[in-house]
Amino acid sequence: MSRLTIINGRVIDPGSGLDEQTDLVLEGGKVASLGKVSKPDDAGENRVLDASGCIVCPGLIDVHVHLREPGQEEKETIATGAAAAVAGGFTSVCCMPNTSPALDDDARIEFVYRQAQRAGLANVYPIGAITRGRGGKELAEIALMAASGAVGFSDDGVGVASAGMMAKALTYIAMTGKVLMQHCEDPELGGGVMNAGALATRLGLAGWPRVAEELMIQRDVLLNRAQGSKARYHAQHLSSGGSVELLRKARSDQAGRATITAEVSPHHLLLTEESCATYDSNYKMNPPLRTRRDIDELIDGVKDGTITVLATDHAPHTAEDKQVEFAAAAYGIIGLECALPLYKKALIDSGAIDWPRLIEMMTVNGADLCNLTSKGRLSVGSDADVTVIDPDHTWTIDSNQFASRSRNCPFDGWSVTGRAITTIVGGEVKLALDPGRVRGGSGANVADSAQALLQPAAV
């Protein structure tokens, strides 16, 4: 049984509160020990990874990605999405059900697991649809999907519009112990192509007001409270500062803190509606980019713990989907491969939070949200999923070099600092941007496999 010893790194494990320079030993797909190793073993198949100057943390987790398979494989597949995840330092991702057909029964949940196993890269966990076909009319096979491994439920891409249907969904999903993840958009108020306001009017584009998001959050919180706060409710991809205030109030008591959570994505922390003035469809999001004030209030929500999770909303599209007029273009961008430095720029470089808090929001909080009990931690016996981050690595985002099948990234060309240089899944090195740090064992093979992984995926 081969062993991987990671030495000299700053080990940050938010689940235990650990933040110190020490060593980590991985063996048999598990964390074998945590603490200084006097004589690291690199004999035979054993390897030693020198993480000097780097952060060693639990493998990053993204609870909100779109992998498009089945039915839209020209945009992304489970394999290419898992490759993009590994390239960005993510060891586990949770994929949304807005595929074609939707992930709304147990067979399709099992399909995701089979495809992820074949890919052999990141862990991929499916989110089941709340309603059949995501149509909002009839509950999907909640219990069967939960039994087959769905780690949560969402109709992401659309919100559950009917209050009656949402009340029923909260009741049934609560019985499974899984989380309900809501795309917060009242369809009668949403559906525009950019933030509603004076700029949208000047550009001649349909506006999408904040209240479309806020109204659904308020409704859902009240519904859950009326039912005894038994369901866990997670608000996806917040864009409005008003939503933060609603959620802050909802989480002001013990029941609210235990059941109400929320996430924010890199683009809603860094980009404003002004970007849409270029009519570049890579700035067309769902929900839309809003104002500097909204960004400030979202960051305040991160600082005070109202927002608990960072999630990319990785949404691949073909060039044909995006290279059309703004109003007709598809919503969404890709983000797995550049999320980490963007979060750093928005939250650490701004002084809002520190590295331990950032890692908490990208690891253990997501693991707890989706009941991934062996993920998100570095305690002995946990799964050997580890990310090694060089916080000072400066690089230029180049979407043409992404492992993802798609290229719709508004951050293309940005100079950023901070990068995952090693991604380890189940004790196996899946990415090594600096293979010279590895000695012993099959380090040369690690370099070869990493190089192959980072080749741009065929479009």
VEXGU-485379 format. One line per 2 residues: number of its first residue (from 0); their letters; for each residue x, y, z of C-alpha. Coordinates in nm, 4 decimals, m for minus. Example, Ala and Ser with C-alpha at 12.3 -4.5 7.8 and 13.67 -1.06 7.14 Angstrom:
VEXGU-485379
0> AS> 1.2300 m0.4500 0.7800; 1.3670 m0.1060 0.7140
END
This chain:
VEXGU-485379
0> MS> 0.0000 0.0000 0.0000; 0.1641 0.3222 m0.1181
2> RL> 0.1925 0.6260 0.1036; 0.2005 0.9978 0.0229
4> TI> 0.3558 1.2259 0.2832; 0.3008 1.5989 0.2442
6> IN> 0.5647 1.7952 0.4340; 0.6432 2.1551 0.5293
8> GR> 0.3031 2.2992 0.4370; 0.0750 2.5356 0.6256
10> VI> m0.2008 2.2885 0.7078; m0.5409 2.4528 0.7418
12> DP> m0.8279 2.2292 0.8527; m1.1255 2.4489 0.9449
14> GS> m1.3224 2.1480 1.0706; m1.0799 2.1072 1.3614
16> GL> m0.9531 2.4653 1.3823; m0.6005 2.3580 1.2843
18> DE> m0.3754 2.6174 1.1227; m0.0048 2.5381 1.1586
20> QT> 0.2997 2.4247 0.9668; 0.3038 2.0469 0.9913
22> DL> 0.2929 1.7252 0.7862; 0.0145 1.5081 0.6540
24> VL> 0.0306 1.1377 0.5675; m0.2148 0.9760 0.3239
26> EG> m0.2400 0.6009 0.2935; m0.5008 0.3588 0.1639
28> GK> m0.7208 0.6409 0.0381; m0.7510 0.7904 0.3883
30> VA> m0.5767 1.0447 0.6090; m0.3366 0.8256 0.8087
32> SL> m0.1784 1.0862 1.0346; m0.1485 1.4576 1.0934
34> GK> 0.1653 1.5938 1.2601; 0.5386 1.6276 1.2094
36> VS> 0.7071 1.3280 1.0466; 1.0734 1.2831 1.1434
38> KP> 1.1736 1.0656 0.8467; 0.9347 1.0936 0.5488
40> DD> 0.9266 0.7610 0.3636; 0.9934 0.7807 m0.0136
42> AG> 1.1062 0.4200 m0.0590; 0.9421 0.1947 m0.3163
44> EN> 0.6068 0.3323 m0.4267; 0.5909 0.5802 m0.1392
46> RV> 0.6124 0.9466 m0.2288; 0.6913 1.2713 m0.0510
48> LD> 0.5453 1.6051 m0.1591; 0.7257 1.9162 m0.0353
50> AS> 0.4592 2.1836 0.0229; 0.6969 2.4559 0.1430
52> GC> 0.5381 2.7992 0.1011; 0.1990 2.6430 0.0310
54> IV> m0.1317 2.5877 0.2049; m0.2418 2.2260 0.2511
56> CP> m0.6146 2.1945 0.3063; m0.9062 1.9548 0.2621
58> GL> m0.9965 1.9050 m0.1016; m1.2034 2.1969 m0.2286
60> ID> m1.5756 2.1305 m0.2748; m1.8111 2.3077 m0.5162
62> VH> m2.1774 2.2420 m0.4399; m2.3088 2.4113 m0.7548
64> VH> m2.1869 2.3117 m1.1010; m2.3513 2.2232 m1.4304
66> LR> m2.1953 1.9278 m1.6110; m2.4620 1.9062 m1.8880
68> EP> m2.4572 1.5279 m1.9210; m2.6877 1.3655 m2.0228
70> GQ> m2.8108 1.5434 m2.3331; m2.5854 1.8467 m2.3767
72> EE> m2.2457 1.6851 m2.4099; m2.1354 1.9437 m2.6672
74> KE> m2.1156 2.1908 m2.3752; m1.9606 1.9686 m2.1072
76> TI> m1.9480 1.6078 m1.9963; m1.9073 1.4601 m1.6537
78> AT> m1.5511 1.3668 m1.7542; m1.4510 1.7120 m1.8840
80> GA> m1.6241 1.8820 m1.5929; m1.4381 1.6582 m1.3490
82> AA> m1.1132 1.7452 m1.5277; m1.1943 2.1161 m1.4947
84> AV> m1.2661 2.0619 m1.1264; m0.9315 1.8920 m1.0638
86> AG> m0.7514 2.1639 m1.2601; m0.9057 2.4237 m1.0284
88> GF> m0.8218 2.2347 m0.7094; m1.1684 2.0882 m0.6522
90> TS> m1.1824 1.7265 m0.5409; m1.5628 1.7095 m0.5170
92> VC> m1.8427 1.8808 m0.7078; m2.2223 1.8597 m0.6928
94> CM> m2.3889 1.8748 m1.0335; m2.7248 2.0372 m1.0951
96> PN> m3.0174 1.8487 m1.2538; m3.0937 2.0800 m1.5477
98> TS> m2.9731 1.8248 m1.7994; m3.1750 1.6799 m2.0873
100> PA> m3.3469 1.4724 m1.9608; m3.3431 1.6188 m1.6109
102> LD> m3.1952 1.4254 m1.3192; m3.5387 1.3477 m1.1767
104> DD> m3.5309 0.9730 m1.1090; m3.3062 0.7177 m0.9444
106> AR> m3.1682 0.5734 m1.2703; m3.0306 0.9111 m1.3757
108> IE> m2.8756 0.9660 m1.0342; m2.6980 0.6318 m1.0695
110> FV> m2.5879 0.7284 m1.4229; m2.3972 1.0296 m1.2874
112> YR> m2.2076 0.8123 m1.0418; m2.1169 0.5605 m1.3144
114> QA> m1.9861 0.8306 m1.5467; m1.7842 0.9924 m1.2697
116> QR> m1.6308 0.6579 m1.1776; m1.5311 0.6012 m1.5397
118> AG> m1.3654 0.9425 m1.5526; m1.1645 0.8696 m1.2381
120> LA> m1.0916 1.2341 m1.1561; m1.2967 1.4402 m0.9096
122> NV> m1.5816 1.3026 m0.7009; m1.9124 1.3984 m0.8628
124> YP> m2.2316 1.4018 m0.6569; m2.5696 1.4510 m0.8260
126> IG> m2.8362 1.6947 m0.7119; m3.1813 1.5594 m0.7945
128> AI> m3.4644 1.7679 m0.9374; m3.7331 1.8858 m0.6966
130> TR> m4.0104 1.8510 m0.9537; m4.0557 1.6144 m1.2438
132> GR> m3.8757 1.7531 m1.5482; m3.8115 2.0670 m1.3387
134> GG> m4.1584 2.1727 m1.4534; m4.2821 2.2843 m1.1124
136> KE> m4.6043 2.0837 m1.1343; m4.5368 1.7474 m0.9677
138> LA> m4.2780 1.6294 m0.7192; m4.0018 1.4162 m0.8643
140> EI> m3.9048 1.0789 m0.7153; m3.7517 1.2342 m0.4041
142> AL> m3.7201 0.9232 m0.1862; m3.5874 0.6993 m0.4651
144> MA> m3.3273 0.9567 m0.5681; m3.2179 1.0072 m0.2082
146> AS> m3.1741 0.6326 m0.1699; m2.9669 0.6229 m0.4901
148> GA> m2.7287 0.8925 m0.3710; m2.8744 1.2334 m0.4549
150> VG> m2.7067 1.4680 m0.2071; m2.9625 1.7458 m0.2398
152> FS> m3.2533 1.8673 m0.4489; m3.2952 2.1702 m0.6751
154> DD> m3.4759 2.2805 m0.9897; m3.1823 2.5123 m1.0582
156> GV> m3.2212 2.7214 m1.3691; m3.5757 2.7939 m1.2537
158> GV> m3.7254 2.8503 m0.9129; m4.0170 2.6528 m0.7741
160> AS> m4.2808 2.9162 m0.8457; m4.5829 2.7649 m0.6712
162> AG> m4.5993 2.8248 m0.2972; m4.8076 2.5096 m0.2591
164> MM> m4.5520 2.3001 m0.4438; m4.2679 2.4502 m0.2402
166> AK> m4.4483 2.3722 0.0844; m4.4902 2.0119 m0.0270
168> AL> m4.1263 1.9918 m0.1392; m4.0002 2.1247 0.1945
170> TY> m4.2036 1.8591 0.3757; m4.0908 1.5641 0.1646
172> IA> m3.7251 1.6650 0.1351; m3.7043 1.7209 0.5105
174> MT> m3.7932 1.3527 0.5579; m3.4845 1.2483 0.3573
176> GK> m3.2443 1.4611 0.5602; m3.1197 1.6222 0.2376
178> VL> m3.1013 1.9927 0.1569; m3.3389 2.1833 m0.0703
180> MQ> m3.1358 2.4216 m0.2886; m3.3518 2.6970 m0.4331
182> HC> m3.2929 2.9023 m0.7466; m3.4414 3.2216 m0.6041
184> ED> m3.6331 3.3878 m0.8850; m3.9996 3.4733 m0.9046
186> PE> m4.0704 3.3994 m1.2736; m4.3297 3.6729 m1.3038
188> LG> m4.0702 3.9322 m1.2043; m3.7479 3.7716 m1.3289
190> GG> m3.6451 3.6602 m1.6740; m3.4748 3.9797 m1.7858
192> VM> m3.1266 3.9807 m1.9326; m2.9502 4.2207 m1.6934
194> NA> m3.0084 4.4133 m1.3735; m3.3152 4.6365 m1.3891
196> GA> m3.2330 5.0059 m1.3748; m3.1268 5.3099 m1.5682
198> LA> m2.8388 5.1310 m1.7434; m3.0644 4.8537 m1.8753
200> TR> m3.3024 5.1188 m2.0073; m3.0201 5.3051 m2.1848
202> LG> m2.8918 4.9807 m2.3367; m3.2388 4.8773 m2.4524
204> LA> m3.2213 4.5492 m2.2580; m3.4921 4.3868 m2.0479
206> GW> m3.4368 4.4448 m1.6784; m3.4392 4.1882 m1.3980
208> PR> m3.5155 4.3460 m1.0589; m3.3648 4.2422 m0.7261
210> VA> m3.7108 4.1858 m0.5827; m3.7523 3.8778 m0.8032
212> EE> m3.4832 3.7119 m0.5917; m3.5768 3.8664 m0.2610
214> LM> m3.9468 3.7838 m0.2844; m3.8851 3.4122 m0.3316
216> IQ> m3.6370 3.3972 m0.0437; m3.8828 3.5697 0.1878
218> RD> m4.1665 3.3380 0.0811; m3.9613 3.0229 0.1274
220> VL> m3.8287 3.1255 0.4680; m4.1860 3.1910 0.5860
222> LN> m4.3075 2.8586 0.4452; m4.0306 2.6677 0.6176
224> RA> m4.0904 2.8480 0.9453; m4.4643 2.7731 0.9239
226> QG> m4.3764 2.4044 0.8978; m4.1577 2.4109 1.2050
228> SK> m3.8264 2.4807 1.0269; m3.7833 2.1082 0.9656
230> AR> m3.6287 2.1362 0.6180; m3.2790 2.2571 0.5389
232> YH> m3.3080 2.5400 0.2873; m3.0169 2.6758 0.0831
234> AQ> m3.0405 2.9913 m0.1291; m2.8299 2.9574 m0.4431
236> HL> m2.6097 3.2170 m0.6193; m2.7156 3.5317 m0.4332
238> SS> m2.6915 3.8538 m0.6325; m2.8855 4.1093 m0.4278
240> GG> m2.7795 4.2917 m0.1156; m3.1442 4.2854 m0.0095
242> SV> m3.1333 3.9053 m0.0111; m2.8448 3.9145 0.2356
244> EL> m3.0487 4.1214 0.4792; m3.3469 3.8854 0.4512
246> LR> m3.1266 3.5842 0.5178; m2.9467 3.7603 0.8017
248> KA> m3.2817 3.8034 0.9765; m3.3821 3.4452 0.8959
250> RS> m3.0614 3.3182 1.0575; m3.0904 3.5391 1.3644
252> DQ> m3.2175 3.2572 1.5885; m3.0951 2.9031 1.6499
254> AG> m3.3526 2.7376 1.4239; m3.2661 2.9708 1.1384
256> RA> m2.8924 2.9161 1.1720; m2.9473 2.5399 1.1711
258> TI> m3.1666 2.5320 0.8622; m3.1046 2.8394 0.6434
260> TA> m2.7838 2.8748 0.4394; m2.6718 3.0584 0.1274
262> EV> m2.3970 3.0751 m0.1331; m2.2341 3.3365 m0.3535
264> SP> m2.0327 3.3008 m0.6750; m1.7142 3.4771 m0.7931
266> HH> m1.8822 3.6860 m1.0618; m2.1317 3.8367 m0.8176
268> LL> m1.8410 3.9426 m0.5962; m1.6265 4.1012 m0.8684
270> LT> m1.8385 4.2208 m1.1620; m2.1118 4.4834 m1.1881
272> EE> m2.3871 4.5610 m1.4369; m2.1496 4.8077 m1.6043
274> SC> m1.9846 4.5106 m1.7758; m2.3039 4.4568 m1.9749
276> AT> m2.2526 4.7912 m2.1499; m2.0136 4.6127 m2.3858
278> YD> m2.2935 4.3771 m2.4970; m2.0468 4.0931 m2.4379
280> SN> m2.2671 3.7932 m2.3600; m2.0032 3.6482 m2.1275
282> YK> m2.1437 3.8986 m1.8780; m2.4974 3.7634 m1.9099
284> MN> m2.5714 3.5747 m1.5878; m2.8630 3.4124 m1.4114
286> PP> m2.9141 3.5906 m1.1751; m2.7668 3.9014 m1.3357
288> LR> m2.4722 4.1139 m1.2345; m2.5890 4.4023 m1.0185
290> TR> m2.4245 4.7082 m0.8598; m2.1211 4.7924 m0.6502
292> RD> m2.3546 4.8382 m0.3534; m2.4824 4.4829 m0.3973
294> ID> m2.1235 4.3532 m0.4059; m2.0419 4.5390 m0.0846
296> EL> m2.3498 4.3923 0.0860; m2.2694 4.0409 m0.0389
298> ID> m1.9172 4.0737 0.1001; m2.0632 4.1941 0.4299
300> GV> m2.2774 3.8785 0.4260; m1.9655 3.6678 0.3857
302> KD> m1.7884 3.8552 0.6644; m2.0655 3.8116 0.9203
304> GT> m2.1455 3.4500 0.8293; m2.4836 3.5079 0.6668
306> IT> m2.3414 3.3568 0.3465; m2.1932 3.0205 0.4364
308> VL> m2.0709 2.8661 0.1104; m1.8751 2.9732 m0.1969
310> AT> m1.9939 2.8028 m0.5161; m1.9026 2.8731 m0.8771
312> DH> m2.2294 2.8032 m1.0647; m1.9996 2.6676 m1.3403
314> AP> m2.2269 2.6874 m1.6472; m2.0662 2.5740 m1.9748
316> HT> m2.2060 2.6845 m2.3113; m2.0952 2.6451 m2.6701
318> AE> m1.9740 2.9378 m2.8780; m2.3011 2.9169 m3.0712
320> DK> m2.4924 2.9714 m2.7451; m2.2905 3.2780 m2.6534
322> QV> m2.1726 3.4449 m2.9723; m2.5096 3.5951 m3.0554
324> EF> m2.6809 3.9201 m2.9583; m2.6913 3.9765 m2.5845
326> AA> m3.0670 3.9330 m2.5429; m3.0645 3.5964 m2.7232
328> AA> m2.7509 3.4536 m2.5620; m2.7552 3.1786 m2.2998
330> YG> m2.7117 3.2712 m1.9347; m2.4010 3.1720 m1.7413
332> II> m2.0241 3.1322 m1.7374; m1.7647 2.8710 m1.6503
334> GL> m1.5646 2.9104 m1.3322; m1.4149 2.5927 m1.1869
336> EC> m1.0617 2.6500 m1.3140; m1.0222 3.0090 m1.1978
338> AL> m1.2536 3.0357 m0.8954; m0.9895 3.0080 m0.6244
340> PL> m0.7835 3.3173 m0.7176; m1.1026 3.5117 m0.7885
342> YK> m1.2341 3.4381 m0.4392; m0.8939 3.5398 m0.3043
344> KA> m0.9088 3.8669 m0.4943; m1.2631 3.9485 m0.3831
346> LI> m1.2445 3.8362 m0.0220; m0.8860 3.7992 0.1033
348> DS> m0.7110 4.0768 m0.0881; m0.9945 4.3119 0.0095
350> GA> m0.9394 4.2290 0.3773; m1.2881 4.0851 0.4238
352> ID> m1.1781 3.7399 0.5459; m0.8610 3.5335 0.5849
354> WP> m0.7430 3.2048 0.4339; m0.8896 2.9793 0.7059
356> RL> m1.2337 3.1316 0.6579; m1.2108 3.1106 0.2780
358> IE> m1.1133 2.7444 0.2998; m1.3959 2.6784 0.5465
360> MM> m1.6455 2.8159 0.2923; m1.4933 2.6028 0.0156
362> TV> m1.4601 2.2757 0.2080; m1.6286 2.1775 0.5344
364> NG> m1.9334 2.4020 0.4951; m2.0167 2.2501 0.1573
366> AD> m1.9495 1.8999 0.2886; m2.1884 1.9568 0.5782
368> LC> m2.4510 2.1095 0.3482; m2.4602 1.7991 0.1285
370> NL> m2.3950 1.5379 0.3987; m2.0545 1.4447 0.2584
372> TS> m1.9438 1.3133 0.5948; m1.5990 1.1891 0.4936
374> KG> m1.5140 1.5002 0.2907; m1.4058 1.8520 0.3789
376> RL> m1.1837 1.7566 0.6724; m0.8294 1.6333 0.7398
378> SV> m0.9032 1.4319 1.0530; m0.7521 1.0838 1.0717
380> GS> m0.9757 0.8413 0.8830; m1.1238 1.1047 0.6523
382> DA> m1.1017 1.0516 0.2771; m0.7605 1.1486 0.1406
384> DV> m0.8896 1.4400 m0.0666; m0.6386 1.7247 m0.0401
386> TV> m0.5650 2.0492 m0.2212; m0.2237 2.2167 m0.2104
388> ID> m0.2426 2.5903 m0.2806; 0.0393 2.8267 m0.3668
390> PD> m0.1054 3.1578 m0.2424; 0.1624 3.3624 m0.4198
392> HT> 0.1474 3.1968 m0.7622; 0.0745 3.4697 m1.0183
394> WT> m0.0754 3.3618 m1.3487; m0.2989 3.4778 m1.6312
396> ID> m0.6374 3.3184 m1.6830; m0.6514 3.1716 m2.0351
398> SN> m0.9815 3.0033 m2.1146; m0.8307 2.8461 m2.4258
400> QF> m0.6166 2.6326 m2.1966; m0.9049 2.5142 m1.9806
402> AS> m0.9819 2.1447 m1.9430; m1.3509 2.2326 m1.9668
404> RS> m1.5185 2.1772 m2.3020; m1.6492 2.5358 m2.3044
406> RN> m1.4800 2.8770 m2.3105; m1.7451 3.1227 m2.1845
408> CP> m1.5382 3.2998 m1.9194; m1.5472 3.6796 m1.8623
410> FD> m1.2250 3.6584 m1.6600; m1.0180 3.5496 m1.9607
412> GW> m0.6965 3.7533 m1.9632; m0.7122 3.8558 m1.5967
414> SV> m0.3851 3.8439 m1.4027; m0.4515 3.6716 m1.0705
416> TG> m0.2604 3.5426 m0.7694; m0.3133 3.2106 m0.5953
418> RA> m0.3520 2.8690 m0.7522; m0.4066 2.5057 m0.6643
420> IT> m0.0828 2.3366 m0.7680; m0.1672 1.9846 m0.6510
422> TI> m0.5047 1.8117 m0.6371; m0.5267 1.4768 m0.4594
424> VG> m0.8396 1.2607 m0.4753; m0.8592 0.9455 m0.2683
426> GE> m0.4860 0.9625 m0.2056; m0.4059 0.9732 m0.5787
428> VK> m0.2413 1.2802 m0.7289; m0.4697 1.3948 m1.0111
430> LA> m0.2974 1.7271 m1.0789; 0.0622 1.8358 m1.0190
432> LD> 0.1500 2.1728 m1.1697; 0.4907 2.1565 m0.9998
434> PG> 0.5871 1.7863 m1.0148; 0.9395 1.8724 m0.9003
436> RV> 0.7971 1.8961 m0.5491; 0.7301 1.5199 m0.5553
438> RG> 1.0066 1.2707 m0.4886; 1.0001 0.8929 m0.4846
440> GS> 0.7329 0.6616 m0.6193; 0.5891 0.7500 m0.9592
442> GA> 0.6496 1.1241 m0.9666; 0.7331 1.1196 m1.3389
444> NV> 0.3980 0.9606 m1.4120; 0.2294 1.2312 m1.2077
446> AD> 0.3867 1.4953 m1.4323; 0.2765 1.3142 m1.7463
448> SA> m0.0814 1.2681 m1.6273; m0.1086 1.6312 m1.5157
450> QA> 0.0125 1.7524 m1.8532; m0.2453 1.5364 m2.0303
452> LL> m0.5209 1.6588 m1.8002; m0.4523 2.0234 m1.8730
454> QP> m0.4690 1.9851 m2.2490; m0.7664 2.1907 m2.3720
456> AA> m1.0711 1.9703 m2.4217; m1.1951 1.9233 m2.7781
458> V> m1.4917 2.1452 m2.8565
END
